[in-house]
Amino acid sequence: MTNRSIIARLIVISFTIISCQRHKNQGNYSVTKIAKLPNPVNITTTPNNQHIIYPISVGSKQHIIFDNEAEPEFEGIYIEKSFVMGHDFKRHGYLIATNKTQPGDCPTCGPPGKWRAVIDRKFSAEYDKIAGITFSDDDNSVAFAAMKKRNNGTKYWVIVLNNKELPGTYDAISNLSPEFMPGGKSLMYVVKNSNNKSMVAINGTPGYEFDHIGHGIPLLSPDGKHFAYTGLNYTAKGSTVVFDGKIGQMFDEIPEQSLVFSPESNHFAYGAHSLNDWQVIIDGVAQKKYRRVDNIAFSQNGNIAYKAKKGEKWIIVLNGQEGMGYDSIMTGFPKFSPNSKYLAYSVKQNGRWIIKVEDVGMRKEVSFLSEDESSREGEILSPEFSPDSKRLAFVTKIGNQKMVISDGEPSEKYDDIVSNIVFSADNKHFAFVAKRKKTIDQSKFIVVIDGKEGPECDRILNERLLSDLFSSDNINTGYAACISGKWYFIINQHMSNQSYDTICNFLATSKGGYISMAIKNQTLYRINWNR
């Protein structure tokens, strides 16, 4: 989870309905004053967007305000973006530093001076730097990485677990370390030793040494029971995958981004290159060799598909079975439907791009669209199924522009489509965020819902996710947007009358409404919207 810091910013709000007709009633706003804020103020939202924190000064000291309650005072500064919460959001921690220069300070390691972690309002010991506060999934344990200095001035890193330093000292630690494995009993971290070799350590037990370890932290399976990572040796000129602590076959190259677990965690795959050939390794078994393989994708029930270049043609390999050859296959991953019955992708054939949808079980093309609707001159990208797997939408290029095709119906043309296509949970509505150029240096964002545009905006909160666009009852839509320097709530594609200085979070409630916090005139407000 990550934190998002901003200067004076927070708010959310609500919306009303998006069906065949727009409701004129824009619902009811309930506004509650929370606190008067200092000026300037640096507000951070917690990872779940439900809480806020900000530092304030009291004389020569500071303290953090968390949910309108003061944390312990300290001398120095709060380390921005360091605030984290436990998995049940009952525990929390953050970092502070004295901000006083001392001999031997690392000039690229952040604020100078001594650092401390504040965990549940209690201060840790002082260190020369601290990174990576993390809680176990049961929230019973907390860990972080800490830098210390030897008497000769050289620096080293240790892992601190529940305020106790674990055995082992390291020259460097990955910025993604440490990380708890599910159950909270095992802690893993990627470290570099004095011999300049990297390794994964689990509870202090060292693993295999490599010149480089992919991602900076092992990839965990969705159920958390398995882990995997790539290891590269420069001298041996080879890469391997370590799966659950066991080293695998050596290849010339293994792209670290290719490692993927199936959603049910019972399958694992990656791409590998040796000499002039590429192949996919599935559950430790090497598949057929090709000139190139790319974009491995699993369905919910474990079907596997990927792109492969065979001779001069590109094919889709589905559960080991080769499909037809095409001049080109779309950029990105083939897309399985949520029910795992269909596979969508686009191909270039005879100078035109065509959207293909296959029945996974029969490896037979099915008709989601007519021939005219599925064929385009420009590349077809980003196919997306509705949650019930009965609707299909995709992006297509038209010269230097793009548009969205949903159920065969084209949208307006835009200069870019900047978000994924999202469907409502009841499958009836769809939306995306587009960009329209106004001048060479200026563009406007537009939320398009069921083919209808909202107002042109300078910025849209969470424009790439739109996770709370549709209300929980699928009746209303809404988002927060900045227009001409002010932030507004856009309810069912209509701007709110009230504007705010900033909007930071946006949450749909379980009752079909929305909740947010906002700042206006240095005052923090909680805003609820309901029909």
C-alpha positions in Angstrom: 0.0 0.0 0.0 1.1 3.5 -0.8 0.4 6.9 0.6 -0.4 10.0 -1.4 0.8 13.3 -0.1 -0.4 16.7 -1.2 -0.4 20.3 -0.1 -3.8 21.1 1.4 -6.0 18.6 -0.3 -9.0 16.4 0.5 -12.5 15.8 -0.4 -14.9 13.4 -2.0 -18.5 13.4 -2.9 -21.4 11.8 -4.6 -23.5 11.4 -7.5 -26.9 10.5 -8.6 -28.0 8.2 -11.3 -26.8 7.0 -14.6 -29.3 5.0 -16.5 -31.2 5.7 -19.6 -32.4 8.9 -18.1 -30.6 11.4 -15.9 -32.3 12.4 -12.7 -32.6 16.1 -12.1 -32.5 15.6 -8.3 -28.8 15.8 -7.4 -29.3 14.4 -4.0 -28.4 15.8 -0.6 -25.1 17.0 0.8 -24.3 16.8 4.4 -21.3 18.9 5.4 -19.5 18.6 8.8 -16.7 20.9 9.9 -13.8 18.8 11.2 -11.0 21.2 12.0 -9.3 24.5 11.3 -6.0 23.8 9.5 -2.6 25.5 9.8 -1.3 27.4 6.8 0.5 26.0 5.0 -0.6 22.4 5.6 0.7 19.1 4.2 -2.1 16.5 4.3 -1.7 12.8 3.6 -4.4 10.3 3.0 -4.0 6.8 4.5 -3.7 3.9 2.0 -7.4 3.1 2.2 -8.3 6.8 1.7 -10.4 6.8 4.8 -8.2 8.7 7.2 -6.0 11.8 7.0 -2.8 13.0 8.8 -0.9 16.2 8.8 2.0 17.7 10.9 1.6 20.9 12.9 4.2 22.9 14.8 3.9 23.8 18.4 6.8 26.1 19.3 10.0 24.2 18.5 8.3 20.9 18.3 5.9 19.1 16.0 3.3 16.4 16.2 1.1 14.6 13.8 -2.7 15.0 13.7 -4.2 11.6 12.9 -8.0 11.6 12.5 -8.1 14.9 14.4 -6.2 13.5 17.4 -2.7 14.6 18.3 0.2 12.1 18.2 3.2 12.5 20.6 5.4 15.6 20.2 8.8 15.4 18.6 11.7 17.6 17.6 12.5 17.6 13.9 10.3 16.8 10.9 7.8 14.2 9.7 9.0 12.1 6.7 6.5 12.6 4.0 4.8 9.5 2.5 6.0 7.3 5.4 2.7 6.8 7.1 1.4 3.2 7.0 -1.5 1.3 8.6 -2.0 -2.3 9.6 -4.3 -4.6 7.6 -7.2 -4.0 9.9 -6.4 -0.3 10.0 -6.2 -0.3 13.8 -2.4 0.0 13.9 -0.2 2.7 12.3 3.3 3.9 12.0 5.4 6.7 10.4 8.9 8.1 10.4 10.5 11.2 11.8 14.0 12.8 11.6 15.8 15.4 13.7 16.7 17.2 10.5 20.1 18.2 12.1 23.2 17.6 10.0 25.8 15.4 11.6 29.2 14.1 10.4 28.9 11.3 7.8 25.3 11.9 6.8 24.3 10.3 3.6 23.6 13.2 1.2 21.0 11.2 -0.9 19.3 9.4 2.0 16.7 12.0 2.8 16.6 14.5 5.7 19.8 14.6 7.8 20.2 13.6 11.4 18.8 10.7 13.4 15.6 8.9 12.4 13.0 7.1 14.5 9.9 5.1 13.7 6.7 6.0 15.6 4.6 2.8 16.0 1.2 3.1 17.6 2.4 6.4 19.3 5.6 4.8 20.7 9.1 5.9 19.6 11.7 3.4 18.3 15.4 3.7 18.9 17.3 6.2 16.8 19.0 5.2 13.5 20.8 6.9 10.7 17.9 6.1 8.4 14.8 4.0 8.5 12.8 2.5 5.6 10.0 0.2 4.8 7.7 0.0 7.8 5.4 -3.0 7.3 2.8 -4.9 9.4 2.1 -8.6 9.3 -1.3 -9.6 7.9 -2.5 -10.4 11.4 -1.1 -7.1 12.6 0.7 -8.7 15.5 4.1 -7.8 14.2 5.8 -4.8 12.7 9.2 -4.5 11.0 11.4 -2.0 9.2 14.9 -1.7 7.8 17.4 0.6 9.6 20.8 2.0 8.8 23.6 2.3 11.4 27.2 3.5 11.4 30.3 1.6 12.6 33.0 3.4 14.6 35.0 3.9 11.4 32.1 5.7 9.8 31.0 2.9 7.4 27.3 2.3 7.1 25.4 -1.0 7.3 21.7 -2.1 7.5 19.8 -4.2 9.9 16.2 -5.5 10.1 14.2 -4.5 13.1 11.3 -6.8 14.1 9.0 -5.7 17.0 11.7 -3.3 18.2 14.5 -6.0 18.2 17.3 -6.1 15.7 17.5 -9.4 13.9 20.9 -11.1 13.4 22.7 -10.1 10.2 24.2 -6.9 8.8 24.1 -5.9 5.2 25.6 -3.3 2.9 22.2 -2.5 1.3 18.6 -3.4 1.5 16.0 -3.3 -1.3 13.6 -0.3 -0.9 10.7 -2.9 -1.1 12.0 -4.8 2.0 11.1 -6.1 4.4 7.8 -7.9 3.7 5.9 -10.3 5.8 4.6 -13.5 4.3 1.0 -14.5 5.1 0.5 -15.7 8.7 3.0 -13.2 10.0 5.6 -15.8 11.1 8.0 -15.3 8.2 9.7 -12.0 7.2 11.5 -11.8 3.8 13.9 -9.1 2.6 16.3 -8.6 -0.3 19.8 -7.6 0.8 23.3 -7.0 -0.6 26.3 -8.4 1.2 29.9 -7.0 1.5 30.9 -9.1 -1.5 28.4 -7.1 -3.6 26.1 -10.2 -4.0 22.4 -10.0 -3.5 20.2 -12.5 -1.8 16.8 -13.1 -0.3 16.8 -13.8 3.4 13.8 -15.2 5.3 13.8 -14.8 9.1 17.6 -14.1 8.8 18.3 -17.3 6.9 20.3 -16.4 3.7 19.2 -17.7 0.3 21.1 -18.1 -2.9 23.5 -15.3 -3.9 23.1 -13.5 -7.2 24.4 -10.4 -8.9 20.9 -9.1 -9.3 17.5 -10.1 -7.9 14.4 -9.1 -9.9 11.7 -6.7 -8.6 13.5 -6.0 -5.3 11.2 -8.4 -3.5 9.9 -11.9 -4.3 6.6 -12.3 -6.0 4.0 -13.8 -3.7 1.1 -16.0 -5.0 -2.4 -14.7 -4.4 -2.9 -17.1 -1.5 0.5 -16.2 -0.1 1.7 -19.8 0.1 4.3 -19.5 -2.6 7.0 -17.1 -3.6 9.3 -16.7 -6.6 12.0 -14.4 -7.9 14.5 -14.1 -10.7 18.3 -14.3 -10.0 20.9 -13.1 -12.5 24.6 -13.9 -12.5 26.7 -11.7 -14.6 29.8 -13.9 -14.8 27.8 -17.0 -15.7 25.7 -14.9 -18.0 22.6 -16.7 -16.9 19.2 -16.2 -15.2 17.1 -18.6 -13.1 13.9 -18.6 -11.1 13.9 -19.5 -7.4 10.5 -20.9 -6.5 9.7 -21.6 -2.9 13.4 -21.5 -2.1 14.4 -24.0 -4.8 16.6 -22.9 -7.7 15.4 -23.7 -11.2 16.9 -24.2 -14.6 19.4 -21.7 -15.9 18.6 -19.6 -19.1 20.3 -16.8 -20.9 17.5 -14.4 -20.0 14.3 -14.4 -17.9 12.4 -11.1 -17.9 11.5 -10.5 -14.3 8.2 -8.9 -15.4 7.1 -12.2 -17.0 6.7 -14.1 -13.7 3.0 -14.8 -13.0 0.9 -16.9 -10.7 -2.6 -18.1 -11.6 -5.5 -16.4 -9.6 -6.0 -19.6 -7.6 -2.3 -19.9 -6.9 -2.1 -23.5 -8.3 0.0 -22.6 -11.4 3.1 -20.5 -12.0 4.7 -19.4 -15.3 7.4 -17.3 -16.8 9.1 -16.6 -20.1 12.7 -17.7 -20.8 15.3 -17.1 -23.6 18.2 -19.4 -24.6 20.3 -18.9 -27.7 17.9 -17.9 -30.4 14.7 -19.3 -28.8 12.1 -18.2 -26.4 9.7 -20.5 -24.4 7.2 -20.4 -21.6 7.9 -22.4 -18.4 4.7 -23.6 -16.8 4.9 -25.3 -13.4 8.5 -26.1 -14.0 7.8 -27.7 -17.4 9.4 -26.0 -20.5 6.9 -25.5 -23.4 7.5 -25.4 -27.1 10.2 -23.0 -28.4 9.4 -20.0 -30.5 11.2 -17.0 -32.0 9.5 -14.9 -29.3 7.0 -15.2 -26.5 5.2 -12.5 -24.6 2.3 -11.4 -22.4 1.5 -14.6 -20.4 -2.1 -14.5 -18.9 -4.1 -16.8 -16.7 -7.8 -17.1 -16.5 -9.6 -17.3 -13.1 -9.7 -21.1 -13.3 -6.2 -21.6 -14.5 -6.3 -21.5 -18.4 -3.1 -20.0 -19.8 -2.6 -18.0 -23.0 0.3 -16.1 -24.4 1.6 -14.5 -27.6 4.3 -16.3 -29.6 6.1 -15.6 -32.9 6.3 -18.7 -35.1 8.4 -18.0 -38.2 7.2 -14.7 -39.5 3.7 -15.0 -38.0 2.3 -14.3 -34.5 0.0 -16.8 -32.8 -1.9 -17.2 -29.6 -1.0 -20.3 -27.7 -3.9 -21.3 -25.5 -3.4 -24.2 -23.0 -0.6 -25.4 -25.2 -2.6 -25.4 -28.4 -1.5 -23.1 -31.2 -3.9 -20.8 -33.0 -3.8 -19.3 -36.5 -0.9 -17.2 -37.6 -1.3 -13.4 -38.1 0.9 -10.6 -39.3 0.7 -9.0 -35.9 -1.1 -9.3 -32.5 -2.1 -6.4 -30.4 0.1 -4.7 -27.8 -0.6 -6.0 -24.3 -2.1 -9.1 -22.8 -4.8 -11.3 -24.3 -7.9 -10.9 -22.1 -9.9 -13.8 -20.4 -13.5 -13.2 -19.5 -14.4 -13.2 -15.8 -16.2 -16.6 -16.2 -13.0 -18.0 -18.0 -15.1 -19.1 -21.0 -13.8 -16.6 -23.5 -10.5 -15.2 -24.6 -10.3 -11.8 -26.5 -7.4 -10.3 -28.4 -6.9 -8.4 -31.7 -4.9 -9.4 -34.8 -3.7 -7.7 -38.0 -4.7 -9.5 -41.1 -4.6 -8.3 -44.7 -3.9 -4.7 -43.5 -6.9 -4.5 -41.1 -7.2 -5.1 -37.3 -9.8 -7.6 -36.2 -11.1 -8.3 -32.6 -11.1 -12.1 -32.0 -13.1 -13.8 -29.3 -12.5 -17.5 -28.7 -14.5 -20.1 -26.8 -11.7 -21.4 -24.5 -13.0 -24.9 -24.2 -13.6 -25.5 -27.9 -10.8 -23.2 -29.2 -13.4 -21.9 -31.6 -14.1 -18.3 -32.6 -17.5 -17.0 -31.3 -19.4 -13.9 -32.5 -19.6 -11.1 -30.0 -19.7 -8.5 -32.8 -20.6 -8.5 -36.5 -17.8 -8.6 -39.1 -18.1 -4.8 -39.7 -18.1 -4.0 -36.0 -15.0 -6.2 -35.3 -12.8 -5.0 -38.1 -10.9 -1.7 -38.0 -8.1 0.0 -39.9 -6.3 1.1 -36.7 -4.8 -1.2 -34.0 -7.4 -2.6 -31.5 -6.3 -2.4 -27.9 -7.4 -3.2 -24.3 -10.4 -5.5 -24.8 -12.5 -5.6 -21.6 -15.4 -7.9 -20.7 -18.3 -6.9 -18.5 -18.5 -8.7 -15.1 -21.1 -11.2 -16.5 -18.9 -11.9 -19.5 -21.7 -10.9 -21.9 -20.5 -7.5 -23.1 -17.2 -6.5 -24.7 -15.6 -3.1 -25.2 -12.2 -2.2 -26.6 -10.1 0.8 -27.7 -9.1 1.3 -31.3 -6.7 3.8 -33.0 -8.0 6.1 -35.7 -5.0 7.8 -37.2 -3.4 9.8 -34.3 -6.6 9.5 -32.2 -8.4 6.8 -30.3 -12.0 5.8 -29.6 -13.9 3.1 -27.6 -16.1 0.5 -29.2 -18.7 -1.0 -26.8 -21.2 -3.5 -28.1 -20.3 -2.5 -31.6 -21.1 1.2 -31.0 -18.2 3.7 -31.5 -17.6 6.6 -29.1 -16.4 10.0 -30.2 -12.7 10.3 -31.2 -10.2 11.5 -28.6 -6.5 12.3 -28.5 -6.0 9.6 -25.9 -7.8 7.1 -23.7 -6.1 7.3 -20.4 -7.9 4.8 -18.3 -9.1 1.2 -18.5 -12.7 0.7 -19.6 -14.7 -0.1 -16.5 -18.2 -1.6 -16.3 -20.7 -1.2 -13.4 -21.2 -4.3 -11.2 -24.7 -4.8 -12.7 -23.2 -4.9 -16.3 -25.5 -2.1 -17.5 -23.1 0.8 -17.7 -19.5 1.4 -18.8 -17.1 4.3 -18.5 -13.6 5.5 -19.5 -11.4 8.7 -19.2 -10.4 10.4 -22.4 -8.0 13.3 -23.2 -8.7 16.0 -25.7 -6.1 18.5 -26.8 -7.0 22.1 -26.7 -3.6 23.6 -27.6 -0.2 22.2 -28.3 0.6 22.4 -24.5 -2.8 21.9 -23.0 -5.2 19.0 -22.8 -8.5 18.4 -21.0 -9.7 15.2 -19.3 -13.2 14.0 -19.9 -15.1 11.1 -18.2 -17.3 9.4 -20.7 -20.2 7.3 -19.2 -22.4 5.3 -21.5 -21.1 7.3 -24.4 -22.0 10.7 -22.8 -19.4 13.2 -21.9 -19.0 15.0 -18.6 -17.4 18.5 -18.3 -13.9 19.1 -19.5 -11.5 19.0 -16.6 -7.9 20.0 -15.8 -7.5 17.0 -13.6 -9.6 14.0 -12.4 -9.0 12.3 -9.1 -7.8 8.7 -9.7 -8.4 9.1 -13.4 -6.8 5.7 -14.2 -8.8 3.7 -11.7 -12.3 5.1 -11.5 -12.8 2.5 -8.7 -15.6 4.4 -7.0 -17.2 5.9 -10.1 -20.3 3.7 -9.9 -22.3 3.8 -6.6 -22.7 0.5 -4.7 -26.3 0.2 -6.0 -25.2 1.0 -9.6 -27.8 3.9 -9.7 -25.4 6.9 -9.4 -22.1 7.9 -10.8 -19.6 10.5 -9.6 -16.0 11.7 -9.4 -14.0 14.6 -8.2 -12.4 17.0 -10.8 -10.4 20.2 -10.9 -11.9 22.8 -13.3 -10.2 26.2 -13.7 -8.2 25.8 -10.4 -11.2 24.7 -8.2 -12.3 21.2 -7.3 -15.9 20.1 -7.8 -18.0 17.0 -7.4 -19.4 15.8 -10.7 -22.7 14.1 -10.0 -24.2 12.1 -12.8 -22.1 14.3 -15.2 -23.3 17.6 -13.6 -21.0 19.9 -11.6 -21.7 20.7 -8.0 -22.6 24.3 -7.2 -20.0 24.3 -4.4 -16.3 24.3 -5.2 -13.4 23.5 -2.9 -9.7 24.3 -2.8 -8.8 20.6 -3.2 -10.1 17.1 -3.3 -8.1 14.1 -2.1 -10.2 11.0 -1.6 -13.3 9.6 -3.1 -15.2 6.7 -1.6 -18.5 5.0 -2.4 -20.5 4.0 0.6 -22.4 0.7 1.1 -25.8 2.5 0.9 -25.4 3.9 -2.6 -23.9 7.3 -1.6 -20.4 8.8 -1.3 -18.2 10.2 1.5 -15.2 12.5 1.3 -13.2 15.1 3.1 -12.5 18.5 1.6 -10.6 21.6 2.4 -11.8 25.1 1.8 -10.4 28.3 3.3 -8.0 26.3 5.5 -10.9 24.4 7.0 -11.3 20.6 6.8 -14.8 19.2 6.1 -16.4 15.8 5.9 -18.9 15.6 3.1 -21.6 12.9 2.7 -23.8 12.6 -0.3 -27.0 10.5 -0.5 -30.1 10.5 -2.7 
